[in-house]
Amino acid sequence: MSSSRPSQVTVPYQDTALEPVAPARVRALRRHLVDSLRDLRSAKHPERLIQKPTPVLEGFTATVAAEGCARCRGFCCQKGGEHAYIDDRTMARVRRDHPELDARAVIRLYVDAVAPVGFAGSCVFHGPNGCTLARALRAELCNSYYCTGLWDFLNKKEKPDAVVVVAARNGKGSRSGVLRKDV
């Protein structure tokens, strides 16, 4: 799909202030993780809880998605709170991938990844440069979610050769330079 004008991908924009993550939020996360591990322990077939991982994007689509998420600044992360969508399914995958770790060590992995400074009212792992949690520790929802603008771009049969990402909300936002498929 060749065109002289770049295609526009529009994403939301998150503009809350940064603040230190309160110790009470970390305690709430810890309680949530304990509950998720407890739920996993009571599962009859924990291996069945593990969701198929979302493939990692590559090439130009990965570039556009990364730019979209960076410009947006994590609007979709705002509902993550102290649970970050982590549940027994996430814990089943982490326990499978790290059989050498006991429950305390798993909880420490998460607590150590909490952003020291994060966006007010957002996910406890939502730091100034994005998610502070390694992809392998995230809930699969976080690895698979794309806002409408990125979803539409990713599902185009023919990708444009050039894209501009625009993040906007309530008259605020930012715009990328032109992203080109061949660069």
WOKA-V964183 format. One record per residue. NEAR is the number of other C-alpha atoms within 10 Angstrom. D_FIRST is the distance of its C-alpha to the first C-alpha in whole Angstrom. Layout:
# WOKA-V964183
NEAR|D_FIRST, NEAR|D_FIRST
This chain:
# WOKA-V964183
8|0, 10|4, 9|7, 7|10, 12|11, 16|10, 17|10, 17|14, 21|15, 21|19, 26|22, 23|25, 24|28, 22|31, 17|34, 14|37, 10|39, 15|40, 15|44, 12|46, 22|45, 12|49, 10|51, 10|51, 16|47, 18|48, 13|51, 15|49, 22|46, 18|49, 15|50, 18|47, 24|47, 17|50, 14|50, 19|46, 22|48, 14|51, 16|49, 21|48, 14|51, 10|52, 14|49, 9|51, 11|47, 18|46, 14|43, 11|42, 17|41, 17|38, 14|35, 8|32, 13|30, 12|27, 8|24, 9|24, 13|20, 10|19, 10|16, 19|14, 15|14, 13|18, 14|18, 25|16, 23|19, 14|21, 20|20, 27|20, 21|24, 17|25, 23|24, 26|26, 25|29, 23|29, 18|30, 18|30, 21|32, 17|35, 14|36, 17|37, 18|40, 23|43, 20|42, 22|38, 16|37, 20|39, 21|41, 22|43, 21|40, 23|39, 27|42, 24|43, 23|40, 18|41, 19|44, 14|43, 12|41, 12|44, 9|47, 9|49, 14|49, 11|51, 14|51, 10|52, 12|50, 20|47, 19|47, 12|48, 15|44, 19|43, 18|46, 12|45, 15|41, 22|42, 23|41, 17|44, 16|42, 25|40, 25|38, 18|41, 18|41, 23|38, 25|38, 32|40, 28|38, 28|36, 24|36, 18|35, 11|33, 17|31, 21|33, 19|36, 21|36, 11|35, 12|32, 13|35, 18|37, 22|35, 23|35, 21|32, 15|31, 17|30, 15|28, 11|26, 12|26, 18|23, 16|23, 13|21, 18|18, 20|17, 14|18, 12|15, 21|13, 17|14, 9|14, 9|10, 8|10, 10|6, 16|6, 18|5, 18|6, 22|9, 21|12, 20|15, 27|17, 21|20, 24|23, 18|26, 14|29, 9|32, 6|31, 11|30, 17|28, 13|25, 17|22, 17|20, 11|19, 15|16, 18|14, 15|12, 15|11, 8|13, 7|16
